[in-house]
Amino acid sequence: MQPSSFKPRLSFWQLWNMSFGFFGIQFGFALQNANTSRIFSTLGANQDDLALCWLAAPVTGLLVQPIIGYLSDNTWHPFWGRRRPFFFIGAILASIALFLMPNSSMLWMAVAVLWMMDAAINVSMEPFRAFVGDKLDPSQQTAGFAMQTFFIGCGGVIASLLPTFFADIMGVSNVPVNGAIPDTVRYSFYFGGAVFLLSVMWTVFSSQEAPPENMAVFEAERAKSKGLGHALREILGGFGKMPKTMVQLAVVQFFTWIALFAMWIYTTSAIADNVFGTVDAQSAAFQEAGNRVGVMFAVYGGVSALAAFVLPVFARMTSRKFVHMSCLIVGGLSLISIFMIHNINYLYLPMVGVGIAWASILTMPYAILAGALPANRMGYYMGVFNFFIVIPQIASGFLLGYITKHFLAGHAVMTLVLGGVCMVLAGLLTLLVKDEAAPAAKAVAVPAAA
């Protein structure tokens, strides 16, 4: 890998090509986030058990991400490079899972496919974060993560709107027949599987990777790293060597992702109950609530796509951690406000605030972190950093259902309020983070023109 001082400045279109795969990756995640609880409920899951059913996703990330990061750090091929083999393999597996998910006929099958789908998406996604650190000088890293966030937003908008598009424009049935997944959801997942594969392949075949600066040293280090025992020691040993900035960000991430997981799990149930007045997953009203939640998620995805290129400007004017703190507080207050809204047409307003927070969540922590990591372990530490995404999700999986049932009287909308409080707290904790590379990152924070 080239040292930072020798990394050439990339053009706008080079940044575009290396980030385009995230459009498909977010297509998969958006379909998963907006529709998984709906699928589980349609197949008979109790609201109290939804969080437990979702546990497959974060547990998979906990296992997959540091391993894939470690493996990609120690991979080099003259044609495929370092990260792109994992983009390629993950895209194929994730596309297969997206085709299987809406054809689940029983709850346990849907949970099993979620496990497979999340593992495959993580195989593709995790090296993308290290890809930015590999290819970009610190002065362009914020712009690189912002470009990824732009595609995440665009993919999220389109994927979240698909069930409504198929129902309202194409006239496809949105009602479950004999307990099966509605056709609107099935067709959305089929389309998403194709988009996932094609967009990731675009990045795989349109972007190149620079070889390690000293191949002899790289090969010697890779030879020493062979063997399962050594790999496990390296993976586990890195936890004790995390940079201070990473530890500080981990606390912020913990409360941030509790909020996001609460939103993804409970928004459909919350809107069905709080706005449509139903908790019956087989009813037309519940399925309509599911479609409306897709539109709400499209709003926050669209806002994040627009905000992705505005936030670096504000970060240059102030600081990355100030921008992140502000965005999280806005997002948290927006989540809390959903409790007070009973008209579906006004529910899109708080999603603007959530979208601003989402743009920052996908950009600022990674930009701050990239400047604090050793270049030769970028993939590994990006994988470890994702532990602090999946650990709060696992905690949420075990606790949110119990809290909702026993402390919030079964009202899922109050779980969203709890999530909002956690996001505001995460914003305040950002004040404790030290941004090591802030001066360099402020130098140039927007992509160059082609």
MARNUDO-100515 format. One line per field, with one value per residue (C-alpha): residue number from 0; residue in one letter; x, y, z. Coordinates in steps of 0.001 Angstrom, whole numbers. Example, Ala and Ser with C-alpha at 12.3 -4.5 7.8 and 13.67 -1.06 7.14 Angstrom:
BEGIN
k	[0 / 1] $
r	[a / s] $
c1	[12300 / 13670] $
c2	[-4500 / -1060] $
c3	[7800 / 7140] $
***
This chain:
BEGIN
k	[0 / 1 / 2 / 3 / 4 / 5 / 6 / 7 / 8 / 9 / 10 / 11 / 12 / 13 / 14 / 15 / 16 / 17 / 18 / 19 / 20 / 21 / 22 / 23 / 24 / 25 / 26 / 27 / 28 / 29 / 30 / 31 / 32 / 33 / 34 / 35 / 36 / 37 / 38 / 39 / 40 / 41 / 42 / 43 / 44 / 45 / 46 / 47 / 48 / 49 / 50 / 51 / 52 / 53 / 54 / 55 / 56 / 57 / 58 / 59 / 60 / 61 / 62 / 63 / 64 / 65 / 66 / 67 / 68 / 69 / 70 / 71 / 72 / 73 / 74 / 75 / 76 / 77 / 78 / 79 / 80 / 81 / 82 / 83 / 84 / 85 / 86 / 87 / 88 / 89 / 90 / 91 / 92 / 93 / 94 / 95 / 96 / 97 / 98 / 99 / 100 / 101 / 102 / 103 / 104 / 105 / 106 / 107 / 108 / 109 / 110 / 111 / 112 / 113 / 114 / 115 / 116 / 117 / 118 / 119 / 120 / 121 / 122 / 123 / 124 / 125 / 126 / 127 / 128 / 129 / 130 / 131 / 132 / 133 / 134 / 135 / 136 / 137 / 138 / 139 / 140 / 141 / 142 / 143 / 144 / 145 / 146 / 147 / 148 / 149 / 150 / 151 / 152 / 153 / 154 / 155 / 156 / 157 / 158 / 159 / 160 / 161 / 162 / 163 / 164 / 165 / 166 / 167 / 168 / 169 / 170 / 171 / 172 / 173 / 174 / 175 / 176 / 177 / 178 / 179 / 180 / 181 / 182 / 183 / 184 / 185 / 186 / 187 / 188 / 189 / 190 / 191 / 192 / 193 / 194 / 195 / 196 / 197 / 198 / 199 / 200 / 201 / 202 / 203 / 204 / 205 / 206 / 207 / 208 / 209 / 210 / 211 / 212 / 213 / 214 / 215 / 216 / 217 / 218 / 219 / 220 / 221 / 222 / 223 / 224 / 225 / 226 / 227 / 228 / 229 / 230 / 231 / 232 / 233 / 234 / 235 / 236 / 237 / 238 / 239 / 240 / 241 / 242 / 243 / 244 / 245 / 246 / 247 / 248 / 249 / 250 / 251 / 252 / 253 / 254 / 255 / 256 / 257 / 258 / 259 / 260 / 261 / 262 / 263 / 264 / 265 / 266 / 267 / 268 / 269 / 270 / 271 / 272 / 273 / 274 / 275 / 276 / 277 / 278 / 279 / 280 / 281 / 282 / 283 / 284 / 285 / 286 / 287 / 288 / 289 / 290 / 291 / 292 / 293 / 294 / 295 / 296 / 297 / 298 / 299 / 300 / 301 / 302 / 303 / 304 / 305 / 306 / 307 / 308 / 309 / 310 / 311 / 312 / 313 / 314 / 315 / 316 / 317 / 318 / 319 / 320 / 321 / 322 / 323 / 324 / 325 / 326 / 327 / 328 / 329 / 330 / 331 / 332 / 333 / 334 / 335 / 336 / 337 / 338 / 339 / 340 / 341 / 342 / 343 / 344 / 345 / 346 / 347 / 348 / 349 / 350 / 351 / 352 / 353 / 354 / 355 / 356 / 357 / 358 / 359 / 360 / 361 / 362 / 363 / 364 / 365 / 366 / 367 / 368 / 369 / 370 / 371 / 372 / 373 / 374 / 375 / 376 / 377 / 378 / 379 / 380 / 381 / 382 / 383 / 384 / 385 / 386 / 387 / 388 / 389 / 390 / 391 / 392 / 393 / 394 / 395 / 396 / 397 / 398 / 399 / 400 / 401 / 402 / 403 / 404 / 405 / 406 / 407 / 408 / 409 / 410 / 411 / 412 / 413 / 414 / 415 / 416 / 417 / 418 / 419 / 420 / 421 / 422 / 423 / 424 / 425 / 426 / 427 / 428 / 429 / 430 / 431 / 432 / 433 / 434 / 435 / 436 / 437 / 438 / 439 / 440 / 441 / 442 / 443 / 444 / 445 / 446 / 447 / 448 / 449] $
r	[m / q / p / s / s / f / k / p / r / l / s / f / w / q / l / w / n / m / s / f / g / f / f / g / i / q / f / g / f / a / l / q / n / a / n / t / s / r / i / f / s / t / l / g / a / n / q / d / d / l / a / l / c / w / l / a / a / p / v / t / g / l / l / v / q / p / i / i / g / y / l / s / d / n / t / w / h / p / f / w / g / r / r / r / p / f / f / f / i / g / a / i / l / a / s / i / a / l / f / l / m / p / n / s / s / m / l / w / m / a / v / a / v / l / w / m / m / d / a / a / i / n / v / s / m / e / p / f / r / a / f / v / g / d / k / l / d / p / s / q / q / t / a / g / f / a / m / q / t / f / f / i / g / c / g / g / v / i / a / s / l / l / p / t / f / f / a / d / i / m / g / v / s / n / v / p / v / n / g / a / i / p / d / t / v / r / y / s / f / y / f / g / g / a / v / f / l / l / s / v / m / w / t / v / f / s / s / q / e / a / p / p / e / n / m / a / v / f / e / a / e / r / a / k / s / k / g / l / g / h / a / l / r / e / i / l / g / g / f / g / k / m / p / k / t / m / v / q / l / a / v / v / q / f / f / t / w / i / a / l / f / a / m / w / i / y / t / t / s / a / i / a / d / n / v / f / g / t / v / d / a / q / s / a / a / f / q / e / a / g / n / r / v / g / v / m / f / a / v / y / g / g / v / s / a / l / a / a / f / v / l / p / v / f / a / r / m / t / s / r / k / f / v / h / m / s / c / l / i / v / g / g / l / s / l / i / s / i / f / m / i / h / n / i / n / y / l / y / l / p / m / v / g / v / g / i / a / w / a / s / i / l / t / m / p / y / a / i / l / a / g / a / l / p / a / n / r / m / g / y / y / m / g / v / f / n / f / f / i / v / i / p / q / i / a / s / g / f / l / l / g / y / i / t / k / h / f / l / a / g / h / a / v / m / t / l / v / l / g / g / v / c / m / v / l / a / g / l / l / t / l / l / v / k / d / e / a / a / p / a / a / k / a / v / a / v / p / a / a / a] $
c1	[0 / 1285 / 1924 / -354 / 2105 / 2226 / -1489 / -2607 / -5589 / -8598 / -11075 / -14789 / -15521 / -12859 / -14491 / -17840 / -16664 / -14994 / -18116 / -20872 / -21019 / -22505 / -25620 / -26338 / -25184 / -27634 / -30333 / -29934 / -29758 / -32719 / -34933 / -33826 / -34339 / -37731 / -39274 / -37769 / -40054 / -42978 / -41956 / -41475 / -44861 / -46603 / -45113 / -46464 / -43820 / -45090 / -44150 / -42398 / -40156 / -39233 / -35976 / -34909 / -35668 / -33417 / -30471 / -29176 / -28094 / -25810 / -24426 / -23389 / -21693 / -19868 / -18339 / -17859 / -16583 / -13244 / -12461 / -13121 / -11168 / -8214 / -8317 / -8564 / -5561 / -3564 / -4812 / -3179 / -3793 / -2337 / -5796 / -8307 / -6304 / -6928 / -10528 / -12290 / -12301 / -14507 / -16797 / -17236 / -17922 / -20198 / -22277 / -23036 / -24062 / -26110 / -28030 / -28957 / -30171 / -32273 / -34067 / -34636 / -35868 / -39390 / -39984 / -39700 / -42804 / -42100 / -40619 / -37541 / -36755 / -36890 / -34583 / -32120 / -32117 / -31614 / -28516 / -27210 / -28162 / -26543 / -23346 / -23088 / -23802 / -21132 / -18587 / -19129 / -19562 / -16786 / -13837 / -15492 / -14656 / -11004 / -11043 / -11331 / -8411 / -6345 / -6884 / -7350 / -5081 / -6443 / -7440 / -9884 / -11074 / -14039 / -15081 / -14670 / -16917 / -19358 / -19543 / -20320 / -23015 / -24492 / -24899 / -26183 / -28858 / -29803 / -29987 / -32020 / -34557 / -35268 / -35261 / -37532 / -40062 / -40248 / -43193 / -45242 / -44203 / -45317 / -48601 / -49629 / -48064 / -47870 / -51057 / -49329 / -51143 / -50026 / -52120 / -50723 / -52533 / -52644 / -49952 / -47466 / -45331 / -47183 / -46170 / -45083 / -42379 / -41340 / -40835 / -38948 / -36441 / -36006 / -35245 / -32914 / -30932 / -30217 / -29274 / -26965 / -25021 / -24712 / -23689 / -21006 / -19629 / -19369 / -16930 / -15087 / -14325 / -14015 / -11626 / -8045 / -5963 / -2315 / -30 / 1751 / 4639 / 7128 / 5910 / 8711 / 7802 / 4090 / 4694 / 6864 / 4195 / 1502 / 3527 / 3783 / 38 / -946 / -2742 / -6000 / -4318 / -2210 / -5194 / -7295 / -4494 / -4110 / -7841 / -8368 / -5074 / -5969 / -8669 / -6034 / -4229 / -7137 / -6257 / -7731 / -9910 / -11444 / -12314 / -13981 / -15951 / -17011 / -19029 / -20752 / -21482 / -23009 / -25842 / -26226 / -26887 / -29280 / -31380 / -31117 / -31885 / -34975 / -36115 / -35596 / -37279 / -40259 / -41256 / -43718 / -45435 / -45330 / -46944 / -49503 / -50573 / -50110 / -51499 / -53500 / -54877 / -54028 / -51601 / -52942 / -50119 / -52554 / -54709 / -54617 / -54055 / -50904 / -49503 / -50334 / -48422 / -45496 / -45571 / -45788 / -42786 / -40934 / -41715 / -40592 / -37305 / -36969 / -37253 / -34405 / -32343 / -32939 / -32080 / -28868 / -27866 / -28219 / -26635 / -23624 / -22037 / -23108 / -21735 / -18054 / -18455 / -19754 / -17001 / -14408 / -15964 / -16246 / -15053 / -16109 / -17045 / -19137 / -21040 / -21556 / -22772 / -25268 / -26610 / -27133 / -29049 / -31274 / -31895 / -32669 / -35184 / -36799 / -37246 / -38803 / -41288 / -42870 / -44771 / -46704 / -47716 / -50900 / -51390 / -49432 / -48789 / -46778 / -44650 / -42256 / -41103 / -39144 / -37467 / -35715 / -33943 / -33212 / -31745 / -29383 / -28225 / -27890 / -25656 / -23330 / -23373 / -22165 / -19518 / -18023 / -17069 / -15256 / -13522 / -12372 / -11308 / -9378 / -6946 / -6160 / -5498 / -2266 / -2436 / -1409 / -4287 / -7009 / -9320 / -8916 / -9612 / -12564 / -13935 / -13286 / -14931 / -18084 / -18140 / -19429 / -22282 / -23294 / -22780 / -25504 / -27715 / -27259 / -28012 / -31109 / -32160 / -32180 / -33578 / -35872 / -38646 / -38665 / -38549 / -41341 / -43593 / -42944 / -42031 / -43681 / -47038 / -46386 / -46422 / -43708 / -43839 / -42419 / -39483 / -38788 / -38792 / -36254 / -34140 / -34306 / -33060 / -30113 / -29241 / -29259 / -26970 / -24639 / -24469 / -23433 / -20778 / -19203 / -17750 / -15329 / -13874 / -10432 / -10133 / -6438 / -6382 / -8743 / -6318 / -5301 / -8866 / -10025 / -7558 / -9682 / -12972 / -14739 / -14017 / -12110 / -13850 / -13118] $
c2	[0 / 3453 / 5831 / 8781 / 11280 / 9327 / 8769 / 10594 / 12907 / 11227 / 12898 / 13166 / 10223 / 8040 / 8672 / 7900 / 4547 / 3362 / 4211 / 3118 / -391 / 1110 / 1931 / -1797 / -2606 / -76 / -1468 / -4715 / -3079 / -770 / -3656 / -5552 / -2630 / -1535 / -4966 / -7576 / -6842 / -6796 / -10205 / -11631 / -10298 / -11630 / -15059 / -15019 / -13327 / -11666 / -8002 / -8977 / -11375 / -9113 / -7899 / -11479 / -12499 / -9679 / -10951 / -12924 / -9703 / -8192 / -11563 / -12184 / -8802 / -9464 / -12615 / -11621 / -8045 / -8326 / -11601 / -10146 / -7024 / -9110 / -11302 / -8357 / -6675 / -9818 / -10340 / -9251 / -10424 / -8756 / -8521 / -8554 / -6419 / -6428 / -5491 / -6255 / -10084 / -9637 / -7164 / -9768 / -12825 / -10972 / -9526 / -12930 / -14427 / -11386 / -11385 / -15043 / -14273 / -11339 / -13686 / -16254 / -13925 / -13120 / -16774 / -17841 / -19790 / -20064 / -17736 / -19854 / -19846 / -16035 / -15789 / -18222 / -16299 / -13026 / -14597 / -15550 / -12211 / -10117 / -12179 / -11785 / -8049 / -7617 / -9485 / -6894 / -3866 / -4100 / -3737 / -705 / 1394 / 334 / 954 / 4700 / 4634 / 2622 / 4841 / 8367 / 10898 / 12217 / 15464 / 13471 / 10864 / 12895 / 13415 / 9678 / 8706 / 11436 / 9913 / 6542 / 8209 / 9772 / 6346 / 4864 / 7568 / 7045 / 3270 / 3635 / 5942 / 3721 / 437 / 1762 / 3037 / -188 / -1840 / 1358 / 1649 / -1897 / -1423 / 2069 / 2295 / -1291 / -2518 / -5452 / -7018 / -5732 / -8186 / -11454 / -14531 / -17570 / -16023 / -15616 / -12520 / -9927 / -9769 / -6143 / -7228 / -10247 / -8239 / -5559 / -8112 / -9636 / -6222 / -5461 / -8651 / -7661 / -4085 / -5287 / -7548 / -5091 / -2047 / -3851 / -5347 / -1816 / -906 / -4219 / -3737 / 72 / 672 / -366 / -856 / 61 / -2829 / -2789 / -330 / -3030 / -6372 / -8338 / -6966 / -7541 / -11167 / -11776 / -10394 / -12358 / -15573 / -14994 / -14401 / -17755 / -20228 / -20048 / -19725 / -16771 / -15113 / -15442 / -14062 / -11102 / -10431 / -10655 / -8981 / -5862 / -4947 / -4050 / -1823 / 269 / 3943 / 6276 / 7991 / 4632 / 3913 / 7323 / 6840 / 3372 / 4894 / 7275 / 4405 / 2294 / 4713 / 5735 / 2209 / 1353 / 4203 / 3014 / -598 / 487 / 2480 / -349 / -2979 / -1060 / 1660 / -546 / -1701 / 1823 / 3435 / 631 / 1135 / 4886 / 6025 / 3170 / 1789 / -1880 / -4510 / -7276 / -8148 / -9915 / -6825 / -4544 / -1580 / -3133 / -3850 / -286 / 909 / -1190 / 576 / 3967 / 3138 / 2373 / 5899 / 7326 / 5470 / 6721 / 10281 / 9849 / 8112 / 10931 / 13604 / 11761 / 11647 / 15428 / 16092 / 13928 / 16728 / 19541 / 18076 / 18166 / 21885 / 22460 / 20204 / 22367 / 25494 / 24088 / 20535 / 17017 / 16181 / 19361 / 18474 / 14897 / 16049 / 18480 / 15950 / 13273 / 15652 / 16705 / 13048 / 12055 / 14843 / 13909 / 10290 / 11426 / 13629 / 10632 / 9875 / 13132 / 12660 / 10779 / 11993 / 9897 / 12918 / 14626 / 11596 / 12409 / 15589 / 13919 / 11688 / 14791 / 15102 / 11360 / 11675 / 14436 / 12222 / 9202 / 11152 / 12065 / 8546 / 7134 / 9792 / 11533 / 8625 / 6837 / 10001 / 10713 / 7103 / 6747 / 9451 / 7573 / 4106 / 2458 / 2081 / -1588 / -2550 / -335 / -3207 / -4990 / -1934 / -898 / -4390 / -4097 / -672 / -2314 / -4346 / -1165 / -1193 / -4810 / -5031 / -2429 / -4196 / -7480 / -5741 / -4254 / -7649 / -9078 / -6051 / -3972 / -6549 / -6947 / -3177 / -2555 / -5164 / -4568 / -879 / 728 / -1099 / -2745 / 577 / 351 / 4097 / 4595 / 2405 / 4944 / 7652 / 5628 / 5355 / 9107 / 9707 / 7374 / 9289 / 12632 / 11126 / 9873 / 13394 / 14825 / 12115 / 13197 / 16155 / 13701 / 12467 / 13658 / 14070 / 13349 / 14311 / 17270 / 19890 / 17761 / 16729 / 20323 / 21215 / 19779 / 18067 / 17994 / 15829 / 17292 / 17777 / 15283] $
c3	[0 / -835 / 2016 / 2315 / 772 / -2498 / -2974 / -6114 / -5917 / -7539 / -9845 / -9181 / -11505 / -9936 / -6564 / -8208 / -9615 / -6418 / -4393 / -6782 / -5324 / -2160 / -4185 / -4467 / -950 / 457 / -1816 / 98 / 3513 / 2820 / 1740 / 4836 / 7226 / 5883 / 5317 / 7645 / 10607 / 8185 / 6808 / 10305 / 11444 / 8336 / 9020 / 12576 / 14734 / 17902 / 18385 / 21620 / 19661 / 16744 / 18294 / 19009 / 15430 / 14247 / 16309 / 13330 / 11628 / 14313 / 15427 / 11830 / 11656 / 14918 / 13443 / 9817 / 9803 / 11686 / 9927 / 6472 / 7413 / 8553 / 5451 / 3074 / 4761 / 3982 / 425 / -2820 / -6389 / -9514 / -11144 / -8267 / -5851 / -2095 / -1353 / -4651 / -4289 / -1236 / -3044 / -5789 / -3632 / -1219 / -4069 / -5533 / -2174 / -1153 / -4433 / -3929 / -392 / -1612 / -4007 / -1236 / 1547 / 232 / -592 / 3051 / 4014 / 7737 / 10335 / 11002 / 7281 / 7150 / 10187 / 8575 / 5288 / 7190 / 8704 / 5252 / 3695 / 6400 / 6304 / 2535 / 2596 / 5271 / 3144 / 416 / 2648 / 5237 / 2809 / 1182 / 4263 / 4113 / 342 / 1018 / 3449 / 961 / -2054 / -730 / 900 / 4232 / 2502 / 326 / 2822 / 4085 / 459 / -207 / 2679 / 1637 / -1855 / -289 / 1802 / -1338 / -2936 / 319 / 341 / -3309 / -2920 / 254 / -1410 / -4383 / -2466 / 276 / -2285 / -4292 / -2455 / -2812 / -6470 / -7240 / -5348 / -6517 / -9985 / -11180 / -9474 / -7749 / -4783 / -1385 / 655 / 2058 / 734 / 3037 / 5224 / 2347 / 1746 / -410 / -4074 / -3676 / -1242 / -3319 / -6502 / -4592 / -3311 / -6778 / -8238 / -5343 / -5882 / -9487 / -8571 / -5787 / -8118 / -11015 / -8985 / -6975 / -10181 / -11574 / -8795 / -9062 / -12755 / -12976 / -10050 / -9527 / -6412 / -5923 / -4916 / -1558 / -1600 / -621 / -1930 / -256 / 3177 / 2501 / 1464 / 4521 / 6848 / 5065 / 5413 / 9173 / 9402 / 7919 / 10121 / 12032 / 15417 / 14376 / 12721 / 15866 / 18037 / 15699 / 15561 / 19314 / 20197 / 18245 / 20751 / 23308 / 20805 / 19586 / 19069 / 21691 / 19094 / 18190 / 21836 / 22180 / 18976 / 20141 / 22984 / 20566 / 18187 / 20953 / 21692 / 18041 / 16870 / 19681 / 18303 / 14697 / 15567 / 17523 / 14492 / 11994 / 14165 / 15525 / 13059 / 11157 / 14356 / 15783 / 12743 / 12372 / 16001 / 16472 / 13102 / 11538 / 14811 / 14183 / 15418 / 13131 / 10710 / 8343 / 7905 / 4879 / 7216 / 8680 / 5214 / 4160 / 7205 / 5972 / 2611 / 4296 / 6448 / 3218 / 2032 / 5382 / 5094 / 1517 / 2828 / 5294 / 2631 / 157 / 2692 / 3574 / -98 / -342 / 3046 / 2197 / 183 / 2501 / 5726 / 4596 / 3932 / 7472 / 8818 / 7063 / 8561 / 12099 / 12872 / 12068 / 15629 / 16002 / 12830 / 14044 / 17467 / 15912 / 13421 / 16068 / 18321 / 15409 / 14506 / 18082 / 18594 / 15284 / 16379 / 19651 / 17778 / 15986 / 19198 / 18840 / 15190 / 14278 / 10714 / 8198 / 5969 / 8701 / 9540 / 6728 / 8486 / 11315 / 8737 / 7400 / 10736 / 10788 / 7281 / 8399 / 11275 / 8969 / 6563 / 9404 / 10904 / 7589 / 7023 / 10044 / 12370 / 9534 / 8355 / 11928 / 12434 / 9158 / 10251 / 13478 / 12031 / 10832 / 7041 / 6992 / 9323 / 7913 / 6962 / 10278 / 12417 / 10272 / 10945 / 14670 / 14663 / 13381 / 16596 / 18167 / 15685 / 16193 / 19985 / 20678 / 18163 / 20012 / 23303 / 21677 / 20387 / 23894 / 25718 / 23508 / 23324 / 27103 / 27669 / 25162 / 26746 / 30445 / 30689 / 27660 / 27786 / 24425 / 22548 / 19902 / 19316 / 22822 / 21825 / 19079 / 21753 / 23739 / 20585 / 20117 / 23657 / 22983 / 19795 / 21608 / 24261 / 21509 / 20138 / 23494 / 23928 / 20627 / 22521 / 24180 / 20863 / 19762 / 15980 / 15338 / 11644 / 11753 / 10391 / 7390 / 6716 / 6685 / 3945 / 1142 / 1940 / -1409 / -4476 / -7391 / -10704 / -13452] $
***
